[in-house]
């Protein structure tokens, strides 16, 4: 196991009716900017719950943050933050709203071109405090310091992060997820699943605790979480999904072990170029990564096949290949079309993505840095 430092400062407030506790989590004299996405928080009652809880606070609003939050949209909020002297941000939504709000928290203090925070990875030196009311379990952004933002002008999707971007608190009320569309629920399952595999399907690091925790999350996602698609109004089912997605990316299963975020990095390019749902891109790419990197990931793939998919009595290679096939079939059982050709995507896109990992500098991915741009091409061609 590698050396590590683990610190997660996020206060989780979990359960039904907990939005009412908002007022006690934000200073009374704070000038709050409430950020959100489309109209869903109006339809499901979350907006009114938040406004009621903060009726004695000074609250301004910025809505319209898209799935895969756009830089161009977020930049419209900065003048409001400065004009009103906003000193606290409250993200009410899913991962995209939270990620966009993290960008605003950092960009509010940055004196240069804010895109530098993402494109040039300029360190975040100061940020506004953030609170979260989670409405869509998927990304784990409610309990980590990472963010991903898209720029429509250049068709780019970039990630950045900082310890300063951890939310001060996150309220997780499973009841607010009852009305989620099936597609968003399925995307959330895939996102949490791939978050887990990218911290688990690498190479053995003599970290059995982290492995068993990751396997527990995967087993839960396979056997329990899909119940949200058939029992959308079951509180216990929704509660389980909400906490599972948070646990998948709050840092706990990733301490002391190698990590491989190639699936996310490649998937981001598919979203940037074609607007595909984030979860869908992961369902497309992950089986390809596992197939192309089969030899390097063999030990953990065999362990995954045996412990998660209960594959026994086969050779190591047969176990690994069957585990990959079962993973792909699981995604398809959630309604995911896991082949590029099913989305009208072909060789032109593959060449462009390979170019993006080659220019202006060559980028290698994977836990060993061995996924070259050429292998990115192999991975995507495996998914045609």
Protein Blocks (a to p, Z undefined) as FASTA:
>chain_A
ZZdddddfbdcdedehklmmmmmmpcfkbccddddfdlmlmmnommmmmmmmmmmbccdd
dehiaehiafklmmmmmmmmmmnopabdcdeddfklmmmmmmmmmmmmpmbdfklmmmno
pacfbdcddddddfbdfklmmmccbdcdddfklopacddddfklgcfbdcddfklmmmpc
fklmmmmmmmmmmmmmmmmmmcdehiaklmmmmmmmmmmmmmmmmmmmmmmmlmklmmmm
mmmmmmmmnommmgoiacdfklmmmmmmmmmmnopafklmmmmmmmmmmmmmmmmmmmmm
mmmmmmmnopghiafklmmmmmmmmmmmmmmmnopafbfklnopafklmmmmmmmmmpmb
dcdedjkopacfklmmmmmmmmZZ
